Amino acid sequence: MLSAGRAMAAQENTQFHKQEQMLHEQMNDKNQYYETQINILEQRIQKLEKAADSDHRYKSESVAGSRDAGEHQPELKWSMSGIVAMGGSTASADELLLLQGGTHDPRKNGFTLQTLALAARVELDQYFDAMGSLVSVIEPDGESVVELEQAFIESTNLPNNFSARAGQYFLDFGEENARHPDDWDFVDVPFVITRFFGADKLRSQGMQLAWRPSLSWRSTLLLGVNNPNGETVTSFLYKKGEEVAGHVLQARDIEGLKDMLYMFKWSNRLPVDNLHRIGFGVSALFGPNATGNSTDTQIYGLDFEWAQHVNGLNQQPRFNWRTELIFRRYEAGDSNDPTHEVLRDYGIFSQAIWRLDAKLTTGLRAEFADANQDNANDPLRDRRKRFSVNASHSVAKSVSLRLQYNYDRADHLSGGSANSVWLQMVFKAGAHDEHK
C-alpha cells in the first residue's frame, strides 16, 4: 500500500510539472504576441509623427514663401471717434478763444464739434505697420477744417528691443502731448501744453528710434529728429509774420542737420507691488526758432505718475495721479539785434483721476504758468492759474458723458478771472486703440 501511494504521488507530481511547463509556454507565446503588436503600433505612431512634422514644415515653408513673394494679406483695423460739447463761460468771446487754447477744446458759448476722427492701422508684414488718421473740426467762426493728423510707418519687431517710426506723428514729449482728444481725462487739453506746443500740440514729420533695455522694469530711451517748421511747432520755426513776445517771426530755411528739431526722452514704469505702480520721465527738445537767423529754442520736461490698482497692474487703475513740469528757454532775436533777449517760460499741471466704479469717474486738475520779462498783457506768457473738476459717466459701451467746471485766473483777463461749465459727449467705434 505504501509503495502504491508513493507511485501515485510521483505520477501526480509529474503531471503538475507538465501543466506548469505548458502554462509558462503559453504565457511566453502571449508575451511575444503582445510585444509584436506593441512594436507594430510604435512603428505606426512614428510614421504618423514623421508625416505630421513633414506637413508642418511644408506649411511653414509655404507661409514664409508667400511672405517672401509678397503674398502677405495685410490686416486693416480702423476706428472712428467723435466729441461734441456744449456750455459757456463768463469770459468774453475773444477771451474764451485764448483761455481754451487747443484746437479741439470747446472754444465758444453754445455747441462745439470738438473733433471727428477716422483712423486706420494696417499690418504690412511681420516687421512693419502703417497708420494714418484724418480729423475734422468746426472752428468757432463756423468754418469746417479737415486735416491729415498722423501718417507714419513703424516697427516694434526690430532686434535687440529696438523700435522705429517715420512719417508725421505726435512727438512723445512727456505723457500728455501724444494723447488723442478721445483719450483725454478732461474736456480740454492743459493750457500749459498749448502755451509751449500750440493749439494742435507738437507734431511734425520726422523719424525716431526707441530702445528698451532688458531691465526688471519698463524703461525706454528715445531719440528723434523732425522738421522744425509749420503750424504745429510753434516754439520753433513757426509761421512768418506771427509774434512771440513782440518779436515778429521771419522766414528761415532749413540749411542742414543743425537746423532740425531734435528730441530726447527717457521714460520708466516701475511696479511697486501687485497693486501700485510709479512712473517718471525726462524729455528734451532742441531746435531753431524764427526770431532771427541763428536763434534757437530749448524745452525740457519732467513727468511723474502714481497709479493704484485693484485687480492687478494689467487692469485700469482705480486712482491715478500725474504731474508734468515744462521749462522753455527761447532766444528771441540775434545777438547783434538791439531787441535781443532770452525768454524763459515754465508751467506745471497736476491731475488726479478716481475710478469710482465701472462707469463713473471723477477728476481734479490744477495748472500754473508764468514767464520772465513784462508779460502781464501777453495771453501766451502771462501769469495764469486754472482749477478744473469733472465727472464722467459711461452711458453705453461706446458712449460717455462728461461734466466739467473750470475756474481761470489770468493777468490778461479784463475781470481777472472766469468761470466756465462744459458738458461733453464722446463716442468711439472700431479698433479704438489704432489711432494712438
Long-range contacts (C-beta under 8 A, 24 or more apart in sequence): 67-125, 67-126, 72-124, 72-125, 74-122, 74-123, 74-124, 75-122, 75-123, 76-120, 76-121, 76-122, 77-120, 77-121, 77-122, 77-430, 77-431, 77-434, 78-118, 78-119, 78-120, 78-121, 78-430, 78-431, 78-434, 79-117, 79-118, 79-119, 79-120, 79-428, 79-429, 79-430, 79-431, 79-432, 79-433, 79-434, 79-435, 80-116, 80-117, 80-118, 80-119, 80-428, 80-429, 80-430, 81-115, 81-116, 81-117, 81-119, 81-180, 81-181, 81-182, 81-426, 81-427, 81-428, 81-429, 81-432, 81-435, 82-113, 82-115, 82-116, 82-117, 82-426, 82-427, 83-113, 83-114, 83-115, 83-116, 83-181, 83-182, 83-424, 83-425, 83-426, 84-111, 84-112, 84-113, 84-114, 84-424, 84-425, 85-111, 85-112, 85-114, 85-187, 85-422, 85-423, 85-424, 85-425, 86-110, 86-111, 86-112, 86-422, 86-423, 87-420, 87-421, 87-422, 87-423, 88-420, 88-421, 89-406, 89-418, 89-419, 89-420, 89-421, 90-415, 90-418, 90-419, 90-420, 91-408, 91-413, 91-418, 91-420, 92-414, 93-140, 95-412, 95-413, 95-414, 95-418, 96-418, 96-420, 97-140, 98-379, 98-380, 98-412, 99-191, 99-406, 99-408, 99-410, 99-413, 99-418, 99-420, 100-188, 100-420, 101-189, 101-191, 101-194, 101-195, 101-199, 102-188, 102-189, 102-193, 102-194, 102-199, 102-200, 102-201, 103-137, 103-199, 103-200, 104-137, 104-181, 104-189, 105-187, 105-188, 105-189, 106-187, 106-188, 106-422, 106-424, 107-140, 108-140, 112-138, 112-140, 113-137, 113-138, 114-181, 114-424, 115-181, 115-182, 117-149, 117-180, 117-181, 117-182, 117-435, 119-150, 119-434, 119-435, 120-434, 121-431, 121-434, 121-435, 124-153, 126-157, 127-155, 127-157, 127-158, 128-153, 128-154, 128-155, 129-153, 129-154, 129-155, 129-156, 130-154, 131-434, 131-435, 133-435, 149-203, 150-203, 150-435, 160-211, 161-211, 161-212, 161-213, 161-214, 162-209, 162-210, 162-211, 163-209, 163-210, 163-211, 163-212, 164-207, 164-208, 164-209, 164-210, 165-207, 165-208, 165-210, 166-206, 166-207, 166-208, 167-205, 167-207, 168-203, 168-204, 168-205, 169-203, 170-201, 170-202, 170-203, 171-202, 171-203, 171-204, 171-224, 171-226, 171-263, 171-285, 172-208, 172-222, 172-224, 172-263, 172-265, 172-283, 173-197, 173-202, 173-263, 173-265, 173-283, 173-285, 173-299, 173-301, 174-281, 174-283, 174-301, 174-303, 174-324, 174-326, 175-281, 175-303, 175-305, 175-322, 175-324, 176-324, 176-349, 177-201, 177-202, 178-436, 180-435, 180-436, 182-426, 182-428, 182-432, 183-436, 185-351, 185-353, 185-363, 185-365, 186-351, 186-363, 186-365, 186-388, 186-390, 186-402, 186-404, 187-390, 187-402, 187-404, 187-422, 187-424, 188-404, 188-406, 188-422, 190-324, 190-349, 190-365, 190-367, 191-347, 191-367, 191-369, 191-384, 191-386, 192-324, 192-326, 192-347, 192-348, 192-349, 192-367, 192-368, 192-369, 193-326, 193-349, 195-345, 195-347, 195-369, 195-380, 195-381, 196-234, 196-235, 196-299, 196-326, 196-328, 196-345, 196-347, 197-232, 197-233, 197-234, 197-235, 198-231, 198-232, 198-233, 198-234, 198-235, 198-238, 200-231, 200-232, 201-232, 202-232, 202-233, 202-285, 203-232, 204-228, 204-230, 204-232, 204-233, 204-261, 206-260, 206-261, 208-263, 217-268, 217-269, 217-270, 217-271, 218-268, 218-269, 218-270, 219-266, 219-267, 219-268, 219-269, 220-265, 220-266, 220-267, 220-268, 221-265, 221-266, 222-263, 222-264, 222-265, 222-266, 222-267, 223-262, 223-263, 223-264, 224-262, 224-263, 224-264, 225-257, 225-260, 225-261, 225-262, 225-263, 226-260, 226-261, 226-262, 226-263, 227-254, 227-260, 227-261, 228-254, 228-259, 228-260, 228-261, 228-287, 228-288, 229-254, 233-261, 233-287, 235-285, 235-287, 235-289, 235-297, 235-299, 235-328, 235-330, 236-261, 236-287, 236-288, 236-289, 236-290, 236-297, 237-287, 237-288, 237-289, 237-290, 238-289, 238-290, 240-290, 244-289, 244-291, 244-330, 244-332, 244-343, 244-380, 245-330, 245-332, 245-341, 245-343, 245-373, 245-375, 245-378, 245-381, 246-339, 247-291, 247-332, 247-333, 247-339, 248-291, 249-289, 249-290, 249-291, 250-290, 250-291, 250-292, 251-290, 252-288, 252-290, 252-293, 259-287, 259-288, 260-287, 261-285, 261-286, 261-287, 262-286, 262-287, 267-303, 271-313, 274-309, 274-312, 274-313, 275-308, 275-309, 275-310, 275-312, 275-313, 276-306, 276-307, 276-308, 276-309, 277-305, 277-306, 277-307, 277-309, 277-313, 277-317, 278-304, 278-305, 278-306, 278-307, 279-303, 279-304, 279-305, 279-306, 279-307, 280-304, 280-305, 289-330, 289-331, 289-332, 291-331, 291-332, 291-333, 292-331, 292-332, 292-333, 292-334, 292-337, 292-340, 293-334, 294-334, 294-335, 295-331, 295-332, 295-333, 295-334, 296-331, 297-328, 297-329, 297-330, 297-331, 298-328, 298-329, 299-326, 299-327, 299-328, 299-329, 300-326, 300-327, 300-328, 301-325, 301-326, 301-327, 316-355, 317-355, 318-354, 318-355, 319-352, 319-353, 319-354, 319-355, 320-352, 320-353, 321-350, 321-351, 321-352, 321-353, 322-350, 322-351, 323-348, 323-349, 323-350, 323-351, 324-348, 324-349, 324-350, 341-373, 343-371, 343-372, 343-373, 343-381, 344-371, 344-372, 345-369, 345-370, 345-371, 345-372, 345-381, 346-370, 346-371, 358-394, 359-393, 359-394, 359-395, 360-391, 360-392, 360-393, 360-394, 361-391, 361-392, 361-393, 362-389, 362-390, 362-391, 362-392, 363-388, 363-389, 363-390, 363-391, 363-392, 364-388, 364-389, 365-389, 375-411, 376-411, 376-412, 377-411, 377-412, 378-412, 379-410, 379-412, 382-410, 382-411, 382-412, 383-410, 383-411, 384-408, 384-409, 384-410, 384-411, 385-409, 385-410, 398-427, 398-428, 398-429, 399-425, 399-426, 399-427, 400-425, 400-426, 400-427, 401-425, 401-426, 402-426
